[in-house]
Amino acid sequence: MDRMDEFFTATVVYNVSAYGFGELRGIEAIQAAALVLGAGNPVGHHVTNVVIDDVADSGEVRVQSKGVGINVDGTCGRVTYDDVVVRDSEGWRIASRSVTPRRVPLGG
């Protein structure tokens, strides 16, 4: 959790409104929320199906990906991440992320 600055900008907006938590602003807010969630955090987290849209000279791209979390009891949860990723002097970082749960299978 101490290395979140390698993935997120300092001013990241992390939208978890779909879970009833609104928008978390900044790395410290994300860290605090993770600590409050405690044992509710997944013990494994995997990101897949990454699609990068419109790599342009602006230094900003849109990225969509799927996340799968494995819980301590063996159940899993699935989400879609919609990100805006920016390039700064340290490299590419997520500037905003919206998390949408996937609660039903395709076609359901």
VOGU-3710 file (C-alpha; in Angstrom, 3 decimals, decimal comma):
1> mdrmdeffta> 0,000/0,000/0,000  3,006/2,292/0,440  3,721/2,210/-3,302  0,374/3,538/-4,587  2,191/6,573/-5,960  3,681/4,239/-8,574  0,172/3,651/-9,983  -1,823/6,781/-9,159  -1,208/10,522/-9,435  -1,156/12,377/-6,110
11> tvvynvsayg> -4,485/13,988/-7,055  -6,207/10,824/-8,328  -10,018/10,733/-8,288  -11,131/7,170/-7,468  -14,853/6,836/-8,101  -16,487/4,042/-6,128  -19,988/5,544/-6,252  -21,359/2,229/-7,551  -20,498/0,817/-4,113  -22,014/3,777/-2,257
21> fgelrgieai> -18,678/5,389/-1,303  -18,626/8,347/-3,711  -15,334/9,724/-4,998  -12,097/9,279/-3,098  -9,667/12,113/-3,818  -5,939/11,551/-3,467  -3,793/8,587/-2,561  -4,258/9,130/1,172  -8,045/8,815/0,792  -7,664/5,529/-1,107
31> qaaalvlgag> -5,279/4,203/1,540  -7,628/5,218/4,361  -10,590/3,523/2,661  -8,572/0,329/2,190  -7,678/0,320/5,887  -11,331/0,822/6,875  -12,354/-2,066/4,616  -9,791/-4,220/6,425  -10,498/-7,955/6,017  -13,085/-7,063/3,342
41> npvghhvtnv> -10,227/-6,369/0,933  -9,519/-9,168/-1,540  -6,509/-11,353/-0,814  -5,783/-11,545/-4,543  -6,411/-8,936/-7,221  -5,921/-9,516/-10,922  -6,375/-7,065/-13,805  -6,971/-8,361/-17,323  -8,450/-7,487/-20,732  -6,730/-4,107/-20,830
51> viddvadsge> -7,808/-1,873/-23,742  -5,938/1,398/-24,348  -7,761/4,000/-26,407  -6,303/6,897/-28,341  -2,653/7,143/-27,394  -2,051/10,737/-28,433  0,556/13,427/-28,025  -1,512/14,908/-25,199  0,101/12,566/-22,665  -3,336/11,218/-21,695
61> vrvqskgvgi> -5,094/7,982/-22,648  -8,295/6,208/-21,698  -7,924/2,657/-20,467  -10,603/0,086/-19,735  -9,831/-3,172/-17,954  -11,463/-5,928/-15,960  -10,579/-6,749/-12,371  -11,073/-9,993/-10,495  -10,727/-10,074/-6,726  -10,423/-13,272/-4,698
71> nvdgtcgrvt> -11,774/-13,005/-1,168  -10,473/-14,771/1,920  -13,487/-17,134/1,863  -12,749/-18,174/-1,732  -15,528/-16,144/-3,344  -14,674/-13,679/-6,066  -15,848/-10,312/-7,295  -15,560/-8,764/-10,734  -15,322/-5,125/-11,778  -14,729/-2,932/-14,791
81> yddvvvrdse> -12,180/-0,138/-14,437  -12,514/2,980/-16,580  -9,314/4,989/-16,225  -7,729/8,162/-17,470  -3,979/7,611/-17,454  -1,513/10,487/-17,788  2,203/10,681/-18,435  4,335/12,802/-16,143  8,039/12,970/-15,343  7,800/9,677/-13,417
91> gwriasrsvt> 5,966/7,761/-16,169  2,340/6,738/-16,690  -0,059/7,086/-13,726  -3,810/6,716/-13,235  -5,353/10,186/-12,775  -8,950/9,008/-12,460  -10,634/5,651/-12,075  -14,288/4,639/-12,022  -15,021/1,199/-10,617  -18,189/-0,563/-11,778
101> prrvplgg> -19,121/-3,943/-10,299  -20,028/-6,771/-12,644  -22,782/-8,600/-10,799  -24,388/-10,726/-13,511  -22,925/-12,858/-16,288  -23,077/-11,683/-19,876  -26,545/-12,214/-21,326  -28,030/-12,229/-17,840
//
